[in-house]
Amino acid sequence: LQVQAFRATGDRKYLDRAAKEMAHYLDELQQPNGLFYHAPDVPFFWGRGDGWVAAGMAELLRSLPEDHPLRGRILDGFHKMMATLLKVQDADGMWHQLLDKPEAWPETSCTGMFTFAFVTGVKNGWLDAATYGPAAKKAWLKLITYINDNGDIRDVCVGTNKKNDYQYYLDRPRAVGDLHGQAPVLWCATALLR
């Protein structure tokens, strides 16, 4: 929201707010592996929760000037997260409801968000194209197979409050056409066309 306010007004205070908040999240909440727990008291790497951070960093970095004092910190956090996401990506290109649990179901909203971050990172030169480009392509090509004849994406985790219970995340309902999943597919398409 702060980045969009900056883009609409040109007032740098919005960009500075976004950068300070992101740096604080990175300093306080990013785990050693680069990912984020759903909450400090819920030690699960929930896909969409991490997806918001990945997409948010990509959007922020698109507007953050090279000379911004927090750019280096944010870019470091972005690189750390993207490296781990690359490691936990499924062989078919998807990411799972719980990122580090391959037995968890493939989830489309986080896959869209991570694909968006990979594509944006490659296109802006923040990520190595030879490494992340094929991973982004594989994710996109698999993600679009989840779109039905009505243009709705399936296997979108419904809105999820935190709960310190592994089974809770595995049992979350899967929606079709939920905007949590529709929007990331559109973000990916926009990033690919940008």
N, C-alpha and C positions, 0 to 999 in steps of 0.2 A: 504494500500500500504506500509506504514511504517513497519507494523508487518511482511508482506511478505518479505520485504527487510532484516529485522532482521533475519528471518528464513533462508533466502538464504545465508546471509553473516556471521551471528553470531555477527555482529557489534552492540553493545548495543545502539549506538547513535540513531538508527532507532526506537528502542523500547522506548527510552526516549522521542523522538519526539512525538510518538503516544500517550504516556501516558500524556504528557503535553497538547497536543491538546485536548484529551478527557476530562481531568480535567477542562480545560478552558471551553469547551462546557457545561459541567455539571454545573460549577459555574455560567456561564452567561446565559444559555439558558434553563436549565431544569426547568420546572414549578413546583409549590408546589405539584401537584398531581403525579409528576414523569415523565410526558410525555413532549413532545417538540412541540411547535407551528411550523408550516411549515416555518414561518419566524417571526422575532420579530414584524413586522407590519401586520402579517396575523395570527390572533388568532384561527387557526383551527388545530386540531390534525390529520393531514393527515397520513393515515396508512403507506404508504411506506416510507415517511420521517422519521417517528419514527422507522420503521423497520430497516433502515440503522444504526441508533444509537444502537438499541438492538443487532443486529448482530455484529456490530463493537465492542461493549463492550465485547461480548462473545468471539470474536476472540482475542481481546487484552488480556483479562484475562487469556486465555489459555497459553499465552506466557510470561505474566508478572510475574516475580519472587515474591515469598511471601514477600521478604524483600524490594521490590521496594517502595520508599517513597510515591508514588501516588496510590499504589494498594488499600489501604483502602478507599480512596476517590472515586475511580472508582467502587469498589465493593459496596459501599454505594449507589451510583447513580444507579447501576445495580439493586440492591434489590428494591429500590424505584420504578423504572420503571416497573420491573416485577410484583410487587404487584398490581399496577394499571392495567397493562395489564390483569392480572388474573380477575380483577373485570369487565373489559369491554369486555371480551371474550364472544361471543354469546353462547347460550345454545348448539348449534350444534358443537361448536369448532372453528368457524371462527371468524375473526376480520373484521371490516367494513372499508370502504373507509375513513370515518371520525370516528375515534375510539370511541368517546363518543356519537355518534349519531346512535342508533340502527336502525333508518329508512334508513340509508345509506346502499348501497349495499355491500354484502360480497366480499372482495377483496383478491385475492390469493397471490400476492407478499408479502404483509405485513404478511399474515397468515403464509407463509413459513418462513419469517424472524423471527417472534416471536416464532414459533415452534422450529426453530433452536436454538434460545437463551434459551428457556425453556429446551430443551433436553441437550444442552451443560452445562447449569447451574446445572441440576440434576446430570448428569454424572460426573461432577467435584466437586460435593458436595457444591456448592454455594447456591443452592436452595433446599428446603425441598422436598424430593422425594414423600412423601405421599400427598403433596399439589400440586406440579407442575407436577409430573409424569402423573397423570390422565388427567390433562389439556392438556399436550403435546400429549398424546396418542389420545385424542378426536380430537385435531386439525389435527394431521397427518391423521387419518382415514377419516376425512371429506375432507381435502385438496386433497387427492388422488382421490376423486370422481370427481374432476374438471379436471382430465387428460383424454383427448379423445383417440380414437383408434390409432391416429398417435403419441401419446406420448406428445402431446402439452397440456399445462395447459391453461384454459380459465379464463375469468374474471380478466385479469391483467390490471390495470389502465395504460394507456399510459403515456409517459413522461409528467410531469406536472410542469409547472412554477407556482410560487405563484400568488395568486389573493385573495384579501380580499372580497370574495363573496362566501357565503355558497353554492348557487346553482351551481356555477362553478365546485365545487368538486363533487357534485352529478351527474352532466351531463358529466363528463369526459368519453371518449370512453373506452370500455372494449376490450382488444385485446386477441387474441388466439396465443399461442406460443411465445409471447414476452419474450425476455431474462430476463427482469425484474422479471418475474415470474418463468421461467424455472430454473434459477440458484438457487433460494431459495429452490425449491423442491429438487434439487440435494444436496444442503447443508444439508437439513434435513436428507436425506437418509444417507449421509456420517456421520453425527452426530450420528444417530441411530446405525450405524455399528461400529463406533469408539470405 
